[in-house]
């Protein structure tokens, strides 16, 4: 018979009262209570009271029966999730009596039985912080804990964590606890509660136990939880957690995931271990694609790939030789091979008359802007309408013509733009740039050198063409040529840690006769080549170069790039920067704080370290009489540190809003750039609106930074809203040459690679951060801290550092012979499924396309066919598919 509906609620309220009243006079209370219990409940209650009396009986036989009955009652009681199980509720008043009686019992099995029951009762009865449940559990019998139910196990786990912390401080033994932990972890892992098992093991600092308990059914969910939790753990715990995840992935031969963790930890030993433990050549090819996308230089050796021919083939993939071919396959498939001219991008005909009238004048500044737009938009396509036009007799070699429509240093950017158009295509690129080396104009030669560097960006080659071509120019007389060669080396060898170049550039740094700009670019190039390597010798060379600068030189805007070169050496390397940071405290006070902030920002870039963000915010909050230069890097630093994960990113955007309202002018100039970095190639509407507001700011530096940042957040997305904003800005600023120049550059960025490229340094489901890509972006942003002197001045070619971050935002599936293979895929917004039960959908709002496809920020793809099995769990970039042997065609 069903209990009458009122009884449950009625007894519940009285029940609350009964806990608070000491059970001295049970009679009176019982009478009141019995009235509103159903007959069934009443019978149960009397039954239990009988058991309680029987337990205290002197006859052990009776005691045993009573305990057994109580135990079965408790175990079999099922109740709704929200209320306390009936037996526990009715036994509550007797908790004290049973406890007192337990103390008087003699040691025996019965006493242990009793302890078990008390342990379960303590679940609802024990006072906060008493940990009685755990106490009685440890005194009780060694039974299976799971049989008392999940809630009980969960409660125990919580008490163990508190007890463990207490015993650690008292330095007491924890062996008995650890045995219980073993049981609980086994229980959780069996019952799909992997996150709870992981949490308990983190509390008792013994994650190694996890490796034994995972099995083929739950290791993926466990590792997903581990890798996601790592972002929110303080160091060194985060590394520890990832280590465990790596071990588990290796144990189950889930190599691509293990490789991603190895790259995240930046542990080359692990990477080698993965290659040696896997013997499937196809899977190794997929590893090579992942390494190439991460922009990592790796020499494969005999242990990793025994066969010579295979090794050359794999080394080619790591060296990114196939990137250009894959990118052009995508372009042909999407039908955007047609070259675009800057006019196609400006779309001046959509504006009303006044702006276009003034723009018809052929000014060198406008031509320079067009050069950049043309370079960004046609990047990697190998053809355009300005630089690569075939020179026929009638036009008299028009590519030469465009080059000479630019003035002095403009020619350098123009010649270099050819490198951008032929991006990643080394052979044809070098052939086409070659003609500029015979020029008599130093700027053209300098541009050609930079162009060679750009063509080779991210592509390694056994015969090192860039090094051979550029190294002889590094020691030339003309500063411009030297900068071209040095920047070219920095871009083409970023992340390679090439010793030959180090010797060349270190001598320039420590040569007193080198001009300041040459030294600044040498420091940046060294920082790029040794990015994140913490190399002592390079650090020393840059430190001495900084110390040798005179008072007047320290005030120059370009000098500020030298500390950045130093910072890049420690990019994302956290504590390793501390020794260098100490040295920087001895610098001239003009640059000391600046250097300190730069080092801090770089060292913690991409770590999401909350304490460092607070520290940097503290520096931004100080008000000085005359704006301090060091606050610029501090603002950018907030973005660099916080870009690591979504939550921190949202909070940083809000903090930056506050800085806009309260900060001094120099801080306001940096805020748009910081916003640009946080949402790079990911145009969030709130950030777009903030930047749009700032692009009309009264301070032209703020407006310029905001306009460039609009370009950055929309880079490669063809975002129509940003494109519209920029068009309106171009008519708004048609009289202001500097701002118009920035608007044009932003327009070029938004349509970068005709919408096929991205600048986002994060890849692989936003898990990995490519160090060279971040270094390129950060270098450009630091240069933009002083727009007037650098970007709008004569060092506009700094913008080419962005090439380091340019990557096709594609998914290209290839077959076992690495030839493109078109299969249907679903592309939709990625959904976070950490810790969810069952097999939740990982994407939402998807559309089905056939590959190759474009992936926007926050998109994820999954195969829509069972016919093939992807060799990488994350479908991005190049993915090798192998045929599914179990697939049957449905007829």
C-alpha positions in Angstrom: 0.0 0.0 0.0 1.3 3.4 -0.8 2.1 5.7 2.1 -0.4 8.6 2.1 1.0 11.7 0.4 0.9 13.9 3.5 2.9 11.7 5.7 6.2 12.1 3.8 6.1 15.9 4.0 4.7 15.9 7.5 7.2 13.6 8.9 10.0 15.4 7.1 9.3 18.7 8.9 9.0 17.1 12.3 12.0 15.1 11.5 14.1 18.2 11.2 13.0 19.2 14.6 13.8 15.9 16.1 17.4 16.1 15.1 17.8 19.3 17.1 16.1 18.1 20.3 18.3 15.7 22.4 16.7 12.3 22.6 16.2 12.3 26.3 12.4 11.9 26.3 11.6 9.8 23.3 8.1 8.9 24.5 6.4 12.3 24.1 7.8 12.9 20.7 7.0 9.4 19.5 3.3 9.8 20.3 3.2 13.0 18.2 5.0 11.4 15.4 3.2 8.1 15.2 0.0 9.7 14.3 1.0 10.8 10.8 3.0 7.8 9.7 1.5 5.2 7.3 1.0 1.7 8.7 3.9 0.4 6.7 6.3 3.1 8.0 5.0 2.5 11.5 5.7 -1.2 11.3 9.2 -0.5 10.0 9.8 2.0 12.8 8.7 -0.4 15.5 10.7 -3.2 13.9 13.9 -1.0 14.0 13.3 0.1 17.6 13.0 -3.6 18.4 16.4 -4.3 16.7 18.0 -1.5 18.6 16.9 -3.0 21.9 17.9 -6.5 20.8 21.4 -5.2 19.8 21.9 -4.3 23.4 20.9 -7.8 24.5 23.5 -9.7 26.5 23.1 -12.8 24.2 25.5 -12.6 21.3 23.3 -14.8 19.1 20.4 -12.3 19.4 22.7 -9.4 18.9 24.0 -10.9 15.7 20.5 -11.5 14.2 19.5 -8.0 15.1 22.5 -6.5 13.5 22.1 -8.6 10.4 18.4 -7.5 10.1 19.3 -3.9 10.6 21.9 -4.2 8.0 19.6 -5.7 5.4 17.0 -3.1 6.1 19.4 -0.3 5.5 20.9 -1.8 2.4 17.6 -2.7 0.7 15.9 0.6 1.4 15.5 2.5 -1.7 14.1 6.0 -1.6 13.8 8.9 -3.8 16.9 10.9 -4.4 15.8 13.8 -2.3 14.8 12.3 1.0 16.8 10.4 3.6 16.2 6.6 3.4 13.5 5.5 5.9 15.6 3.2 8.0 18.2 5.9 8.5 15.5 8.3 9.4 14.0 6.1 12.1 17.3 5.1 13.5 18.4 8.8 13.9 17.1 9.2 17.5 19.0 6.0 18.5 22.3 7.1 17.1 23.5 8.3 20.5 22.4 5.2 22.3 24.0 2.9 19.8 27.2 4.9 19.9 27.3 4.7 23.7 26.6 1.0 23.6 29.3 0.4 21.0 32.0 1.8 23.4 31.0 -0.8 26.0 31.1 -3.8 23.6 34.0 -6.2 23.7 36.2 -6.6 20.7 34.6 -9.2 18.3 33.2 -9.5 14.9 29.9 -8.1 16.3 31.6 -5.0 17.4 32.9 -4.5 13.8 29.4 -5.2 12.4 28.1 -2.5 14.8 30.8 -0.1 13.6 29.7 -0.6 10.0 26.2 0.4 10.9 27.3 3.4 12.9 29.4 4.4 10.0 26.4 4.5 7.8 24.2 6.2 10.3 26.9 8.9 10.8 26.2 9.7 7.1 23.2 11.7 8.2 23.8 12.2 11.9 27.4 13.1 12.6 28.2 16.7 13.3 30.2 18.8 10.8 33.9 18.1 10.9 33.7 15.1 13.2 34.5 12.6 10.4 32.6 9.9 12.4 31.6 8.0 9.3 35.3 7.5 8.5 36.2 6.7 12.1 33.8 3.9 12.3 34.5 2.7 8.8 38.2 2.2 9.8 37.1 0.4 12.9 34.5 -1.8 11.1 34.8 -5.0 9.1 36.7 -5.1 5.8 33.5 -5.3 3.7 32.6 -4.2 0.3 31.9 -0.5 0.7 29.9 -0.2 -2.5 27.0 -2.2 -1.1 26.0 0.7 1.2 25.4 2.9 -1.8 27.0 5.8 -3.7 26.1 8.5 -1.3 27.9 6.7 1.4 31.1 6.3 -0.7 31.0 9.9 -1.7 30.7 11.1 1.8 33.6 8.8 2.9 35.8 10.2 0.1 35.1 13.8 1.4 36.0 12.8 4.9 39.2 11.0 3.8 40.4 14.2 2.1 40.0 16.2 5.3 41.5 13.4 7.4 44.5 13.2 5.0 45.2 16.9 5.3 45.1 16.7 9.0 47.4 13.7 9.2 49.8 15.3 6.8 50.2 18.2 9.2 50.5 15.9 12.2 52.9 13.6 10.2 50.8 10.6 11.2 50.7 7.3 9.3 48.2 7.2 6.4 48.4 3.5 5.4 44.9 2.6 6.7 43.5 5.5 4.7 45.3 4.5 1.6 43.8 1.0 1.7 40.3 2.6 1.9 41.3 4.9 -1.0 42.1 1.9 -3.1 38.7 0.5 -2.5 36.9 3.7 -3.2 38.8 4.4 -6.4 38.0 0.9 -7.7 34.4 1.5 -6.9 34.2 4.8 -8.6 36.0 3.6 -11.7 33.6 0.7 -12.0 30.6 3.0 -11.7 31.5 5.6 -14.3 32.5 8.2 -11.7 36.0 8.8 -13.1 36.1 12.5 -12.1 35.4 11.6 -8.5 38.1 9.0 -8.4 40.5 11.5 -9.9 39.5 14.2 -7.4 40.0 11.9 -4.4 43.5 10.8 -5.7 44.4 14.5 -6.2 43.4 15.2 -2.6 45.5 12.3 -1.2 48.4 13.2 -3.7 48.6 9.7 -5.1 47.5 10.0 -8.8 49.8 7.1 -9.8 47.2 4.7 -8.5 45.0 5.8 -11.4 47.1 4.0 -14.0 46.3 0.6 -12.4 42.5 1.3 -12.2 41.7 2.6 -15.7 40.6 0.2 -18.3 39.7 0.3 -22.0 36.2 1.5 -21.3 36.9 4.5 -19.2 40.5 5.7 -19.9 39.3 8.3 -22.5 36.9 10.0 -20.1 39.5 9.8 -17.3 42.2 11.5 -19.5 39.8 14.1 -20.8 39.0 15.1 -17.2 42.7 15.1 -16.3 43.7 17.3 -19.2 40.8 19.7 -18.7 41.5 20.0 -15.0 45.2 20.7 -15.6 44.4 24.2 -16.7 43.0 25.1 -13.4 45.6 23.5 -11.1 48.5 25.4 -9.6 52.0 24.3 -10.7 53.6 21.8 -10.4 50.4 19.8 -9.9 49.2 20.6 -13.5 52.3 19.0 -15.0 51.9 15.9 -12.7 48.3 15.4 -13.8 49.3 15.7 -17.5 52.1 13.2 -16.9 49.6 10.7 -15.6 47.3 11.3 -18.6 50.3 10.7 -20.9 51.1 7.4 -19.1 47.5 6.2 -19.5 47.3 7.1 -23.1 50.6 5.3 -23.8 49.3 2.2 -21.9 46.3 2.0 -24.2 48.3 2.9 -27.3 46.3 6.1 -27.9 49.4 7.7 -29.4 48.1 10.9 -31.0 46.6 12.0 -27.7 49.8 11.1 -25.9 51.7 13.2 -28.5 49.5 16.2 -27.8 50.3 16.0 -24.1 54.0 15.6 -24.8 53.9 18.7 -26.9 51.9 20.6 -24.3 54.6 19.6 -21.7 57.2 20.5 -24.3 58.9 17.2 -23.6 61.0 16.0 -26.5 61.9 12.7 -24.7 58.2 11.8 -24.6 57.8 12.6 -28.3 60.6 10.3 -29.1 59.2 7.6 -26.9 55.9 7.8 -28.8 57.6 7.3 -32.1 59.6 4.3 -30.7 56.6 2.6 -29.1 54.5 2.8 -32.2 55.3 0.5 -35.1 52.6 1.5 -37.6 54.1 3.7 -40.3 50.7 5.4 -41.2 50.2 6.4 -37.6 53.7 7.9 -37.5 52.9 9.9 -40.6 49.9 11.4 -38.7 52.2 12.2 -35.7 54.4 14.1 -38.2 51.5 16.2 -39.4 50.7 17.0 -35.8 54.3 18.1 -35.2 54.4 20.1 -38.4 51.2 22.0 -37.4 52.7 22.7 -33.9 55.7 24.2 -35.7 58.3 22.1 -34.0 61.6 21.1 -35.4 62.4 17.5 -35.0 65.2 15.4 -36.5 63.9 11.9 -36.9 66.6 9.3 -36.1 67.0 5.5 -36.7 65.3 4.5 -33.5 62.2 6.5 -34.3 61.9 5.4 -37.9 64.2 2.5 -38.8 63.8 2.5 -42.6 65.7 5.2 -44.6 63.1 5.9 -47.3 60.3 6.1 -44.8 62.4 8.4 -42.7 62.9 10.9 -45.6 59.2 10.7 -46.4 58.3 11.4 -42.7 60.9 14.1 -42.3 59.3 15.9 -45.3 56.0 16.0 -43.5 57.6 17.3 -40.3 59.4 19.9 -42.4 55.9 21.1 -43.7 57.0 20.6 -47.3 53.4 19.6 -48.3 51.7 22.6 -46.7 51.5 24.8 -49.8 50.1 21.9 -51.9 47.4 21.1 -49.3 46.5 24.8 -49.0 46.1 25.2 -52.8 44.0 22.0 -52.9 41.6 23.7 -50.4 41.6 26.9 -52.4 40.7 25.1 -55.6 38.0 23.1 -53.9 36.4 26.3 -52.5 37.0 28.0 -55.8 38.9 31.1 -54.6 42.0 30.8 -56.8 41.1 34.0 -58.7 43.6 36.7 -57.5 42.1 39.7 -55.8 43.2 43.3 -56.1 43.2 45.8 -53.2 40.2 47.5 -54.8 38.2 44.3 -54.6 38.8 44.4 -50.8 38.2 48.2 -50.2 34.8 48.1 -52.1 34.9 51.8 -52.4 31.8 51.8 -54.6 29.7 50.9 -51.6 30.5 54.2 -49.9 29.0 57.6 -50.7 30.8 60.1 -52.9 33.0 62.1 -50.6 35.6 59.5 -49.6 36.3 58.0 -53.0 36.9 61.4 -54.5 39.9 62.1 -52.3 41.3 58.6 -52.7 42.0 58.7 -56.4 45.3 60.5 -55.7 48.2 58.1 -56.1 50.1 58.7 -52.9 53.0 56.6 -51.8 51.4 56.0 -48.5 48.2 54.6 -50.1 50.3 52.4 -52.4 52.2 51.0 -49.4 48.9 50.2 -47.8 47.7 48.5 -51.0 51.0 46.5 -51.0 50.2 45.1 -47.6 46.5 44.4 -48.4 47.6 42.6 -51.6 50.1 40.5 -49.7 47.8 39.5 -46.9 44.8 38.8 -49.2 46.7 36.7 -51.7 49.0 35.1 -49.2 50.1 31.6 -50.3 48.1 31.7 -53.6 51.2 32.2 -55.8 49.4 34.8 -58.0 48.1 38.3 -57.6 47.4 41.4 -59.7 50.3 43.6 -58.6 53.5 41.7 -58.0 53.3 38.5 -60.1 51.7 39.8 -63.3 53.6 38.3 -66.2 55.7 41.1 -67.7 54.7 41.3 -71.4 56.2 43.9 -73.8 53.1 46.1 -73.8 53.0 46.8 -70.1 56.8 46.8 -69.8 57.1 44.5 -66.8 54.3 45.8 -64.5 55.6 44.0 -61.4 58.6 46.3 -61.6 56.1 49.2 -62.0 54.2 48.4 -58.8 57.4 48.1 -56.9 58.5 51.6 -57.9 55.1 53.1 -57.1 56.4 52.9 -53.5 59.0 55.3 -52.0 62.3 54.3 -50.3 61.5 52.0 -47.3 58.1 51.3 -49.0 60.0 49.4 -51.6 61.3 47.1 -49.0 57.8 46.0 -47.9 56.7 45.8 -51.6 59.5 43.5 -52.6 58.9 41.4 -49.4 55.2 41.1 -50.3 56.2 38.8 -53.2 57.4 36.4 -50.5 54.1 36.6 -48.8 52.2 35.8 -52.0 54.4 32.8 -52.7 54.2 31.7 -49.1 55.3 28.1 -48.3 56.2 27.5 -51.9 59.9 27.5 -51.6 61.1 26.5 -55.1 59.0 28.9 -57.2 59.2 31.6 -54.5 63.0 31.7 -54.6 63.0 31.7 -58.4 60.6 34.7 -58.6 62.3 36.7 -55.9 65.7 36.2 -57.4 65.3 39.0 -59.9 65.3 41.6 -57.1 68.8 40.6 -55.9 70.2 42.2 -59.0 68.7 45.6 -58.2 70.8 48.6 -57.5 68.4 49.9 -54.9 69.3 48.8 -51.4 65.7 48.9 -50.2 64.7 46.5 -53.0 67.5 44.1 -52.0 66.5 44.3 -48.4 62.9 43.5 -49.3 64.0 40.5 -51.4 65.9 39.2 -48.4 62.9 39.6 -46.1 60.8 37.9 -48.9 63.1 34.9 -48.9 62.6 34.6 -45.1 58.8 34.8 -45.5 58.6 32.2 -48.2 60.5 29.8 -46.0 58.4 30.5 -42.9 57.6 27.3 -41.1 59.1 25.2 -43.9 62.4 23.4 -43.1 64.7 22.3 -45.9 67.7 20.0 -45.8 69.8 22.4 -48.0 68.8 25.5 -45.9 68.3 27.9 -48.8 67.4 30.8 -46.6 70.5 30.5 -44.5 72.7 30.3 -47.6 71.1 33.3 -49.3 70.7 35.6 -46.2 73.8 35.0 -44.2 76.2 36.8 -46.5 74.1 39.9 -46.3 74.0 40.1 -42.5 77.3 41.9 -42.3 76.7 44.4 -45.1 77.2 48.2 -44.7 73.7 49.3 -45.4 71.5 49.1 -42.2 68.4 48.4 -44.3 69.8 45.4 -46.1 71.1 44.0 -42.7 67.6 44.4 -41.2 66.1 42.6 -44.2 68.5 39.7 -43.8 68.2 39.5 -40.0 64.4 39.6 -40.0 64.4 37.0 -42.8 66.5 34.7 -40.8 64.3 35.2 -37.7 61.1 34.4 -39.6 62.4 31.4 -41.6 64.3 29.7 -38.7 61.9 30.6 -35.9 62.0 27.8 -33.2 64.9 25.9 -34.8 67.6 26.9 -32.3 70.1 27.1 -35.1 73.7 27.7 -33.7 75.2 29.1 -36.9 72.7 32.0 -36.9 73.3 32.5 -33.2 77.0 33.2 -33.7 76.2 35.6 -36.6 73.6 37.6 -34.8 75.4 37.6 -31.4 78.4 39.3 -32.9 76.1 42.0 -34.3 74.4 42.5 -30.9 77.7 43.0 -29.2 79.3 45.2 -31.8 79.3 48.8 -30.6 79.2 50.2 -34.1 75.9 48.4 -35.1 73.1 50.9 -35.5 70.2 50.7 -33.0 67.6 49.3 -35.3 69.9 46.5 -36.5 70.5 45.6 -32.9 66.8 45.6 -32.1 65.9 43.3 -35.0 68.8 41.0 -34.2 67.5 40.6 -30.6 64.0 39.9 -31.9 65.3 37.4 -34.5 67.4 35.6 -31.8 64.3 35.5 -29.6 62.3 33.9 -32.4 64.9 31.3 -33.3 65.4 30.3 -29.7 61.8 30.8 -28.7 61.0 29.1 -25.4 64.4 27.5 -25.2 65.8 29.4 -22.1 69.2 29.5 -23.9 71.8 31.0 -21.6 74.2 32.3 -24.2 71.5 34.1 -26.3 70.2 35.6 -23.1 73.6 36.9 -22.2 74.2 38.4 -25.6 70.9 40.3 -25.4 71.5 41.4 -21.8 74.9 42.9 -22.7 73.4 44.6 -25.8 70.8 46.2 -23.5 73.5 47.3 -21.0 75.6 48.9 -23.6 72.8 51.3 -24.7 73.3 54.9 -24.0 70.8 57.1 -22.1 69.5 58.7 -25.3 69.1 55.3 -27.0 67.1 53.9 -24.2 64.4 56.5 -24.9 64.0 55.2 -28.6 60.9 53.2 -29.4 62.9 50.5 -31.1 65.1 49.8 -28.0 61.9 48.4 -26.4 62.1 45.5 -28.8 65.3 44.3 -27.2 63.8 43.2 -23.9 61.1 41.5 -26.0 63.8 39.4 -27.7 64.9 38.4 -24.3 61.4 37.6 -23.2 60.7 35.3 -26.2 63.5 33.0 -25.0 61.4 32.2 -21.9 58.0 32.2 -23.7 55.6 30.1 -21.5 58.5 28.7 -19.4 57.3 30.1 -16.1 59.9 29.9 -13.3 62.9 29.5 -15.6 62.8 33.3 -16.2 63.6 34.2 -12.6 67.4 34.3 -12.9 67.2 36.7 -15.9 64.5 38.7 -14.2 67.0 39.3 -11.3 69.6 40.5 -13.8 67.1 42.9 -15.4 66.7 44.7 -12.0 70.3 46.0 -12.5 69.4 47.8 -15.8 69.2 51.5 -16.3 66.0 52.7 -14.5 64.6 54.0 -17.8 64.1 50.5 -19.1 64.2 48.4 -15.9 60.5 48.2 -15.2 59.7 47.8 -18.9 62.1 44.8 -19.1 60.6 43.3 -15.9 57.0 43.5 -17.2 58.0 42.1 -20.6 59.8 39.1 -19.1 56.9 38.4 -16.8 54.4 38.6 -19.6 56.3 36.3 -21.9 57.3 33.7 -19.2 53.7 33.2 -18.2 52.1 33.5 -21.6 49.5 30.9 -22.3 49.6 29.5 -18.7 46.4 31.2 -17.4 48.2 31.9 -14.1 45.8 33.9 -12.1 48.3 35.3 -9.6 50.4 36.7 -12.5 47.3 38.4 -14.0 46.6 40.0 -10.6 50.2 41.1 -10.4 50.1 42.7 -13.9 46.7 44.4 -13.1 48.4 45.9 -10.0 51.0 47.5 -12.2 48.4 48.9 -14.6 46.5 50.4 -11.7 49.3 52.8 -10.8 49.0 56.4 -11.9 52.1 58.3 -12.9 52.6 62.0 -13.6 53.9 61.2 -17.1 52.7 58.0 -18.6 55.2 55.1 -17.9 56.2 53.0 -20.9 56.3 49.8 -18.9 52.5 49.7 -18.5 52.1 48.9 -22.2 53.7 45.4 -21.8 51.8 44.9 -18.6 48.4 45.4 -20.3 49.5 43.1 -23.2 50.8 40.7 -20.5 47.3 40.3 -19.0 46.0 39.1 -22.4 49.1 36.9 -23.0 48.6 35.1 -19.7 44.8 34.9 -19.7 44.4 33.7 -23.3 45.0 30.1 -22.0 41.4 29.2 -21.2 37.9 30.5 -21.9 37.0 31.5 -18.3 40.1 33.5 -17.8 39.7 35.0 -21.2 36.2 36.4 -20.4 37.4 37.7 -17.1 40.4 39.4 -18.8 38.1 41.1 -21.3 36.1 42.6 -18.4 39.2 43.7 -16.5 40.4 45.5 -19.7 37.1 47.3 -19.9 37.9 48.7 -16.4 41.4 49.8 -17.5 39.8 51.7 -20.3 37.7 53.7 -17.9 40.3 54.4 -15.2 43.7 54.0 -16.9 46.1 56.7 -18.1 46.5 57.4 -21.8 49.4 54.9 -22.3 47.3 52.1 -20.9 44.4 53.0 -23.1 46.7 52.7 -26.1 47.6 49.1 -25.2 44.1 47.9 -24.3 42.8 47.5 -27.9 45.9 45.5 -28.7 45.3 43.2 -25.7 41.7 42.7 -26.8 43.0 41.9 -30.3 45.3 39.2 -28.9 42.5 37.7 -26.7 40.1 37.2 -29.6 42.6 36.8 -32.5 40.8 35.4 -35.5 37.7 35.0 -33.3 35.5 38.0 -33.7 33.4 38.1 -30.5 30.6 40.7 -30.7 31.3 42.4 -27.4 34.9 42.9 -28.2 34.1 44.1 -31.7 31.8 46.8 -30.3 34.4 48.0 -27.8 37.0 48.2 -30.6 34.6 50.0 -32.9 34.0 52.6 -30.1 37.7 53.0 -29.6 38.4 53.4 -33.3 36.7 56.8 -33.1 38.7 57.8 -30.0 40.1 61.4 -29.8 43.6 60.1 -29.2 44.8 59.0 -32.6 47.2 56.3 -31.1 44.2 54.6 -29.4 42.2 54.8 -32.6 45.0 53.3 -34.7 45.6 50.5 -32.2 41.8 49.8 -32.2 41.6 49.7 -36.0 44.6 47.3 -36.3 43.0 45.1 -33.5 39.7 45.0 -35.5 41.8 43.6 -38.3 43.4 41.0 -35.9 40.1 39.7 -34.3 38.7 39.3 -37.8 41.8 38.1 -39.4 41.1 35.5 -42.1 37.4 35.3 -41.2 36.0 37.6 -44.0 33.7 38.8 -41.2 31.1 41.0 -42.9 30.3 43.1 -39.9 34.0 44.1 -39.4 34.5 44.6 -43.1 31.5 47.0 -43.0 32.9 48.9 -40.0 36.3 49.3 -41.7 34.7 50.6 -44.9 32.9 53.2 -42.9 36.1 54.1 -41.1 37.9 54.5 -44.4 35.5 57.2 -45.4 35.5 58.7 -41.9 39.3 59.0 -41.9 39.8 59.8 -45.6 41.8 63.0 -44.7 44.0 61.4 -42.0 46.8 59.5 -43.9 48.0 57.6 -40.8 44.7 56.3 -39.7 43.6 55.5 -43.3 46.8 53.4 -43.6 45.8 51.4 -40.5 42.3 50.9 -41.8 43.6 49.5 -45.0 46.0 47.1 -43.2 43.0 46.0 -41.1 41.0 45.4 -44.2 43.8 43.3 -45.6 43.9 41.2 -42.4 40.2 40.5 -42.3 40.3 39.1 -45.8 43.7 37.3 -45.2 44.2 34.4 -47.5 40.7 35.2 -48.9 39.3 33.8 -45.7 41.2 30.6 -45.6 43.8 31.5 -43.0 43.8 32.0 -39.3 46.2 33.8 -36.9 45.1 31.8 -33.8 48.2 30.3 -32.2 46.0 27.7 -30.5 45.1 24.5 -32.3 44.1 20.9 -31.7 40.8 21.8 -30.0 42.4 24.8 -28.4 44.7 22.6 -26.4 48.1 23.3 -27.9 49.7 26.7 -28.2 52.2 27.0 -31.0 55.2 29.0 -29.6 56.4 30.4 -32.8 52.9 31.6 -33.8 52.5 33.4 -30.4 55.9 34.9 -30.7 55.1 36.4 -34.1 51.9 37.9 -32.9 53.4 39.3 -29.7 56.3 40.9 -31.6 53.8 42.7 -33.9 51.7 43.8 -30.9 54.8 45.1 -29.0 55.7 47.1 -32.1 52.2 48.5 -32.3 52.6 49.9 -28.7 54.2 52.8 -30.5 52.2 53.1 -33.7 53.6 56.5 -34.8 57.3 55.5 -34.6 57.1 52.0 -35.9 54.0 50.9 -38.0 53.2 54.3 -39.4 56.9 55.3 -39.4 59.5 53.5 -41.5 59.4 50.1 -39.9 56.0 49.0 -41.2 57.6 45.7 -42.4 57.3 44.6 -38.7 53.8 43.6 -39.8 55.3 40.7 -41.7 56.1 39.0 -38.3 52.4 37.9 -38.4 53.3 35.4 -41.1 54.6 33.2 -38.3 51.1 32.7 -37.0 49.4 32.3 -40.4 48.0 28.8 -40.8 45.3 27.4 -43.1 42.1 26.9 -41.0 41.3 23.8 -42.8 40.5 20.1 -42.4 42.1 18.2 -45.3 41.5 14.4 -45.2 44.1 12.3 -47.1 44.2 8.6 -47.9 47.0 6.2 -47.0 49.2 7.6 -49.9 48.7 11.1 -48.6 46.5 12.1 -51.6 43.5 14.3 -50.8 40.3 12.2 -50.2 36.9 13.7 -50.1 34.6 12.4 -47.3 31.5 13.8 -45.6 32.2 15.5 -42.3 29.9 17.3 -39.8 31.2 20.7 -38.7 29.6 22.4 -35.7 30.3 24.4 -32.5 32.4 22.3 -30.2 30.7 21.3 -26.9 32.6 20.7 -23.7 31.7 17.1 -22.6 34.1 16.8 -19.7 32.7 14.6 -16.9 29.4 14.0 -18.7 27.9 10.5 -18.5 27.5 8.2 -21.4 28.5 9.3 -24.9 27.4 12.9 -25.2 27.5 14.6 -28.6 30.7 16.6 -28.9 29.3 19.1 -31.5 26.1 21.1 -31.8 24.3 22.8 -34.6 26.4 21.0 -37.2 26.2 21.1 -41.0 27.5 18.3 -43.2 30.1 19.1 -45.9 32.6 17.1 -47.8 36.3 17.7 -47.1 38.3 19.8 -47.5 36.4 22.2 -45.2 37.1 25.4 -43.3 36.9 25.4 -39.5 36.0 28.7 -37.7 37.1 29.5 -34.2 35.4 27.1 -31.7 34.4 24.7 -34.5 35.0 21.0 -34.3 34.6 18.4 -37.0 33.7 14.7 -36.9 33.4 12.1 -39.7 29.9 11.5 -41.0 30.8 8.1 -42.5 31.8 4.8 -41.0 33.8 3.9 -44.0 37.0 5.4 -42.8 38.8 5.6 -39.5 40.7 8.9 -38.8 44.2 8.4 -37.4 43.9 11.5 -35.3 41.2 12.0 -32.7 41.1 15.7 -33.4 40.1 16.5 -37.0 42.1 19.6 -37.9 44.8 20.3 -40.5 45.9 17.2 -42.4 44.2 14.0 -41.2 45.0 10.6 -42.6 42.1 8.2 -43.0 42.4 4.5 -43.2 39.7 2.2 -44.5 37.5 0.6 -41.9 37.8 -3.2 -42.3 34.5 -3.8 -40.6 32.5 -1.5 -42.9 29.7 -3.0 -44.9 28.0 -1.2 -47.8 24.2 -1.2 -47.1 22.5 -2.4 -50.2 
